[in-house]
Amino acid sequence: MLEYLGIEMPMLMLALCAAFTFGAVILALKLFKSKLPVDGGRDFAFNGKLSKGKQRGAGIVFICVFIIASLLFIKPSIELGMYYAVIFLGMLSGYLDDASKVPWGEYKKGAIDLVICLLTSGAFVWKNPNLLSLFGFKLPWYVFLAISTVFLWMMINATNCSDGIDGFCGSLSVNSTIFIAVACAALGMSSEITSLSVIMIFAIIAYLWYNAEPSTMMMGDAGSRAIGLFLGILILKSGNILLAIPFCFILLLDGLIGIFKVSVTRFLKIKVLKNIRTPLHDHFRKNKNWSNSQTIYRLNIIQALISFCTLMVLKTLK
């Protein structure tokens, strides 16, 4: 099984890596919980006031552990080092927003995300000249740079928008990461990508120990922005940006519908999707009367089904 997944680590080392990551996140969250900022509740979110008083910004803890564990257990390279750096920057910008008494404006956060995405795309283009294609056509590096920058920006913001229910963003991210990692291995991508995925999965799972409903802490922008960037990097490494559509379908649908609705209304003065509440998970909770658990489980089941079918198609085509 490990060979199929493209994992070169001996089984004992892989088990040690997973156990270290999980244990380190659990311990670090306990130690630093009181140092995290406190959520004031969100008026715009359905049942947003229920989060008031909880610690937020836990992403700074499990993302830092992810980076440390990756440095300890994965063979270093310039490319991976650049990815660690941009993921850290994404986490840091999110945490500073989490800790700010006055939330950052949308344009400020969007501009910072765009710079981080441009840096990430630049690192990918530099180190992966053989993967700069779309629909099977080789693209000039500058065209792919622009496309991948926009793609990563969408991944960051879609993932960020999904962080509205205890356990939702974390469980969906684990769901997508597992299938993307298996797809990357099946497509012959580097084993380091699978190993990175294992570390991120156990870092998020450890966080979910505290974020399961009723949660005691939330990842905040520090976690969701870094996870979105990480998922984007995995998709880029798969060699096909379009795989984000099936493997991150629920994350993209949940977040991008809201961004589309707000953008069209704000800039074109056209009201669209009037009967759909965004983010989409709030639509199911308020308009369809799904409980939080129903929303989390049902959307995760749909994502797993879509991802599994996609894997089978990829295996058949290969």
C-alpha positions as a printed Julia matrix, in Angstrom:
318×3 Matrix{Float64}:
   0.0    0.0     0.0
   2.77   2.41    0.92
   4.57   1.65   -2.33
   1.37   2.38   -4.28
   1.07   5.71   -2.5
   4.62   6.55   -3.47
   5.88   6.75    0.1
   9.56   5.92    0.37
   9.71   6.24    4.16
  10.05   2.93    6.01
   6.8    2.02    7.76
   8.29   2.66   11.2
   9.5    6.11   10.15
   6.12   6.93    8.63
   4.37   5.87   11.84
   6.83   7.95   13.88
   6.23  10.95   11.62
   2.44  10.7    11.99
   2.64  10.14   15.76
   5.09  13.02   16.24
   2.92  15.43   14.25
  -0.29  14.44   16.01
   1.28  14.5    19.48
   3.14  17.76   18.89
  -0.01  19.56   17.73
  -2.05  18.24   20.67
   0.63  19.33   23.14
   1.28  22.69   21.49
  -2.43  23.56   21.37
  -2.69  22.79   25.08
   0.36  24.89   25.91
  -0.49  27.89   23.74
  -4.3   27.9    23.94
  -4.38  30.76   26.44
  -2.06  32.82   24.2
  -4.42  32.71   21.21
  -6.77  35.61   20.42
 -10.44  35.33   21.44
 -13.24  35.37   18.89
 -15.86  38.08   19.23
 -18.55  36.31   17.22
 -19.5   37.12   13.65
 -22.72  39.02   13.01
 -22.82  38.14    9.3
 -22.57  34.37    9.82
 -25.47  32.08   10.66
 -25.15  31.29   14.39
 -21.89  33.25   14.31
 -22.38  34.48   17.88
 -21.94  30.91   19.16
 -18.19  31.23   18.52
 -17.86  34.24   20.81
 -15.28  33.69   23.54
 -13.51  30.77   21.86
  -9.83  30.86   21.03
  -9.15  31.47   17.35
  -5.99  31.51   15.27
  -5.08  27.91   16.23
  -3.73  27.59   12.7
  -0.52  29.29   13.81
   0.14  26.29   16.05
  -0.6   23.34   13.78
   0.89  24.98   10.67
   4.15  25.66   12.53
   4.2   22.03   13.71
   3.54  20.93   10.12
   6.57  22.89    8.9
   8.8   21.62   11.73
   7.75  17.99   11.18
   8.32  18.37    7.42
  11.83  19.69    8.03
  12.56  16.79   10.39
  11.17  13.92    8.33
  11.42  14.92    4.66
  14.6   15.34    2.67
  15.14  19.1     2.26
  15.16  20.82   -1.1
  15.08  24.39   -2.37
  11.6   23.9    -3.79
  10.16  22.52   -0.56
  11.9   25.27    1.4
  10.16  27.88   -0.74
   6.8   26.2    -0.17
   7.37  26.15    3.6
   8.16  29.86    3.45
   5.02  30.87    1.52
   2.79  28.63    3.65
   4.28  30.3     6.72
   3.6   33.73    5.21
   0.02  32.74    4.45
  -0.42  31.52    8.01
   1.23  34.63    9.48
  -0.91  37.07    7.51
  -4.01  35.17    8.58
  -2.93  35.13   12.21
  -2.24  38.86   12.28
  -5.77  39.38   11.0
  -7.13  36.96   13.64
  -5.28  38.84   16.38
  -6.2   42.31   15.15
  -8.78  44.2    17.22
 -10.1   45.7    13.98
 -10.49  43.02   11.25
  -8.5   43.7     8.11
 -10.44  44.88    5.08
 -11.19  42.59    2.17
  -8.95  44.5    -0.23
  -5.99  44.44    2.16
  -6.3   40.7     2.71
  -6.88  40.09   -0.99
  -3.76  42.06   -1.95
  -1.59  40.19    0.58
  -2.97  36.85   -0.64
  -2.21  37.84   -4.22
   1.44  38.61   -3.42
   1.83  35.29   -1.58
   0.2   33.44   -4.48
   2.51  35.16   -6.97
   5.55  34.08   -4.94
   4.23  30.52   -4.75
   3.54  30.41   -8.48
   7.0   31.77   -9.19
   8.59  29.01   -7.11
   6.52  26.36   -8.88
   7.23  27.68  -12.38
  10.95  27.89  -11.63
  11.22  24.34  -10.31
   8.66  22.57  -12.51
   9.15  23.69  -16.13
   7.79  20.34  -17.34
   4.4   20.87  -15.65
   3.42  24.19  -17.23
   0.47  22.95  -19.27
  -3.31  23.21  -19.44
  -5.72  21.02  -21.42
  -2.64  19.18  -22.65
  -1.08  22.3   -24.2
   2.31  23.58  -23.07
   2.01  27.21  -21.94
   4.62  29.97  -21.85
   5.91  30.36  -18.3
   4.45  33.84  -17.87
   0.97  32.69  -18.97
   1.07  29.76  -16.57
   2.38  32.08  -13.83
  -0.68  34.3   -14.22
  -3.11  31.37  -14.32
  -1.61  29.58  -11.33
  -1.52  32.81   -9.29
  -5.25  33.35   -9.81
  -5.89  29.65   -9.11
  -4.01  29.74   -5.8
  -5.81  32.95   -4.81
  -9.13  31.21   -5.41
  -8.04  28.18   -3.37
  -7.0   30.33   -0.41
 -10.23  32.32   -0.35
 -12.53  29.36   -0.99
 -10.98  27.42    1.88
 -11.15  30.49    4.1
 -14.88  30.92    3.39
 -15.57  27.29    4.35
 -14.33  27.83    7.91
 -17.72  28.54    9.43
 -18.81  25.35   11.22
 -16.93  23.38   13.86
 -14.98  20.66   12.07
 -16.16  21.54    8.55
 -13.1   23.15    6.96
 -10.72  20.75    8.71
 -12.57  17.56    7.75
 -13.08  18.67    4.14
  -9.4   19.62    3.88
  -8.34  16.19    5.15
 -10.81  14.59    2.73
  -9.39  16.48   -0.27
  -5.75  16.09    0.81
  -6.03  12.3     1.01
  -7.44  11.94   -2.5
  -5.09  14.51   -4.06
  -2.1   12.73   -2.5
  -3.22   9.36   -3.85
  -3.83  10.9    -7.28
  -0.37  12.52   -7.28
   1.19   9.17   -6.41
  -0.82   7.39   -9.1
   0.31   9.99  -11.64
   3.95   9.43  -10.67
   4.57  12.66   -8.78
   7.37  12.9    -6.2
   7.04  10.89   -3.01
   7.76  14.03   -0.97
   4.3   15.32   -1.9
   2.65  12.24   -0.39
   4.78  12.52    2.73
   3.9   16.2     3.08
   0.25  15.27    2.75
   0.51  12.71    5.56
   2.04  15.31    7.85
  -0.62  17.91    7.04
  -3.41  15.36    7.49
  -2.27  14.43   11.0
  -1.68  18.08   11.92
  -5.28  18.9    10.97
  -6.67  15.77   12.62
  -4.98  16.76   15.89
  -6.55  20.22   15.6
  -9.95  18.61   14.96
  -9.63  16.97   18.4
 -10.33  20.44   19.8
 -12.49  21.73   16.94
 -15.09  18.94   16.96
 -18.49  20.31   17.92
 -18.81  21.86   20.44
 -15.35  23.26   19.78
 -13.02  25.0    22.19
 -10.88  26.68   19.54
 -10.91  27.59   15.85
  -8.18  27.61   13.2
  -9.02  31.15   12.04
  -7.52  32.68    8.92
  -4.12  31.46   10.15
  -5.2   27.9     9.41
  -7.65  28.21    6.53
  -5.44  30.43    4.38
  -2.38  28.2     4.84
  -4.4   25.04    4.16
  -5.9   26.56    1.01
  -2.42  27.42   -0.25
  -1.17  23.93    0.6
  -4.04  22.3    -1.32
  -3.28  24.57   -4.26
   0.37  23.51   -4.24
  -0.65  19.83   -4.21
  -2.91  20.39   -7.22
  -0.13  22.21   -9.1
   2.25  19.33   -8.38
  -0.29  16.88   -9.8
   0.38  18.48  -13.18
  -3.25  19.38  -13.87
  -4.91  22.44  -12.3
  -8.31  21.15  -13.43
  -8.1   18.33  -10.87
  -8.98  20.96   -8.26
 -12.55  20.86   -9.57
 -13.31  17.25   -8.54
 -10.89  16.89   -5.62
 -11.78  20.22   -3.98
 -15.3   20.47   -5.36
 -17.13  21.2    -2.09
 -14.49  23.66   -0.85
 -14.58  25.56   -4.13
 -18.36  25.5    -4.43
 -18.85  26.52   -0.8
 -16.5   29.49   -0.99
 -16.53  30.7    -4.58
 -20.3   30.99   -4.91
 -20.18  33.64   -2.17
 -17.26  35.47   -3.8
 -19.06  35.4    -7.16
 -22.32  36.65   -5.65
 -20.69  39.52   -3.75
 -18.49  40.54   -6.71
 -21.35  40.65   -9.22
 -23.56  42.57   -6.8
 -20.85  45.03   -5.78
 -19.19  45.77   -9.1
 -21.93  45.13  -11.67
 -24.85  46.14   -9.44
 -26.67  42.94  -10.45
 -28.35  40.82   -7.81
 -27.84  37.11   -8.48
 -28.57  33.9    -6.56
 -31.09  35.74   -4.42
 -32.44  32.55   -2.85
 -29.03  31.1    -2.01
 -27.35  32.05    1.24
 -23.57  32.14    1.2
 -21.26  30.54    2.18
 -23.17  27.53    0.88
 -22.92  25.64    4.18
 -25.04  28.4     5.75
 -27.64  27.89    3.02
 -28.01  24.24    4.01
 -28.13  25.05    7.71
 -30.61  27.93    7.59
 -32.6   27.48    4.38
 -32.65  23.67    4.34
 -32.67  23.2     8.13
 -29.73  20.81    8.15
 -27.98  20.45   11.49
 -24.27  21.17   11.72
 -23.52  17.44   11.81
 -25.71  16.75    8.78
 -24.01  19.54    6.84
 -20.51  18.28    7.68
 -21.18  14.58    7.06
 -23.31  14.97    3.94
 -20.95  17.37    2.17
 -17.93  15.24    3.13
 -19.68  12.15    1.76
 -20.41  13.95   -1.51
 -16.77  15.09   -1.74
 -15.45  11.59   -1.05
 -17.74  10.09   -3.71
 -16.69  12.64   -6.34
 -13.01  12.16   -5.5
 -13.21   8.36   -5.57
 -14.95   8.34   -8.95
 -12.32  10.76  -10.27
  -9.53   8.46   -9.07
 -11.12   5.51  -10.83
 -11.37   7.51  -14.06
  -7.72   8.6   -13.78
  -6.66   4.99  -13.18
  -8.64   3.84  -16.22
  -7.19   6.56  -18.45
  -3.67   5.77  -17.26
